[in-house]
Amino acid sequence: MLMALEDMGRLSKANRVYIFFFKANGSLMDNTYEWCKPGVSSPKDNLRDIPSSSVPWWMKQLKMSLPLRSEPASAYCEIQSKMR
């Protein structure tokens, strides 16, 4: 799994690639797998029990079976601002 994430990250020139697991009937999600480009910090331990409602753009994309691609750190910043 981690090798696949690394391949996706390198091919897409991303800083991070995540896999989130939905729980509680889809109302919460956890970052279960992550690859970070060398030198990029990992927020994985802070991305647990994220309310799905806090990231409406992500949920809209996922419901349409579209990939999520964000500008560097924007997705993480969106989650962090909702959790404060």
C-alpha positions as CSV (number, residue, x, y, z in Angstrom):
1,M,0.0,0.0,0.0
2,L,2.7,2.5,1.0
3,M,4.7,1.8,-2.2
4,A,1.5,2.5,-4.3
5,L,1.0,5.8,-2.4
6,E,4.6,6.7,-3.0
7,D,4.3,6.0,-6.7
8,M,1.1,8.1,-6.9
9,G,2.8,10.9,-5.1
10,R,6.0,10.9,-7.2
11,L,4.0,10.6,-10.5
12,S,1.7,13.4,-9.6
13,K,4.4,15.6,-8.0
14,A,2.4,15.8,-4.8
15,N,3.8,16.6,-1.3
16,R,1.4,14.1,0.3
17,V,-0.9,11.3,-0.6
18,Y,-3.6,10.1,1.8
19,I,-6.0,7.3,2.3
20,F,-8.9,8.0,4.7
21,F,-11.1,5.3,6.2
22,F,-14.7,6.3,6.9
23,K,-16.4,5.1,10.0
24,A,-19.6,5.9,12.1
25,N,-21.7,5.5,8.9
26,G,-19.5,7.9,7.0
27,S,-19.8,10.8,9.5
28,L,-16.1,10.5,10.7
29,M,-12.9,9.6,8.9
30,D,-9.3,8.7,9.9
31,N,-6.1,9.1,7.9
32,T,-5.1,5.4,7.8
33,Y,-2.3,5.5,5.2
34,E,-0.1,8.4,4.0
35,W,3.0,9.0,2.0
36,C,4.9,12.3,2.3
37,K,7.6,13.6,0.0
38,P,11.0,13.6,1.8
39,G,11.3,16.7,3.9
40,V,7.5,17.2,4.2
41,S,6.1,16.7,7.7
42,S,3.3,14.2,8.3
43,P,0.0,15.3,9.9
44,K,-1.3,11.7,10.1
45,D,-1.5,11.5,13.8
46,N,-3.6,14.6,13.9
47,L,-6.0,13.4,11.3
48,R,-8.3,11.1,13.3
49,D,-12.0,11.4,13.9
50,I,-12.4,14.2,11.3
51,P,-16.1,15.0,10.8
52,S,-17.0,14.5,7.2
53,S,-19.1,17.6,7.4
54,S,-16.0,19.7,8.0
55,V,-14.7,19.0,4.5
56,P,-17.7,19.6,2.2
57,W,-15.6,20.0,-1.0
58,W,-13.9,16.6,-0.4
59,M,-17.3,14.9,0.2
60,K,-18.8,16.4,-3.0
61,Q,-15.8,15.2,-5.0
62,L,-15.9,11.7,-3.5
63,K,-19.7,11.3,-4.1
64,M,-19.0,12.1,-7.8
65,S,-16.1,9.5,-7.8
66,L,-13.6,12.2,-8.6
67,P,-10.1,12.4,-7.3
68,L,-9.1,14.8,-4.6
69,R,-6.2,17.0,-5.6
70,S,-5.5,20.1,-3.5
71,E,-3.0,22.8,-3.7
72,P,-0.1,22.1,-1.3
73,A,-1.4,22.0,2.3
74,S,-4.8,23.5,1.5
75,A,-6.7,20.4,2.4
76,Y,-4.9,20.0,5.7
77,C,-5.4,23.7,6.5
78,E,-9.1,23.3,5.7
79,I,-9.4,20.5,8.2
80,Q,-7.3,22.2,10.9
81,S,-9.3,25.4,10.7
82,K,-12.6,23.4,11.2
83,M,-11.2,21.6,14.2
84,R,-10.2,24.7,16.2
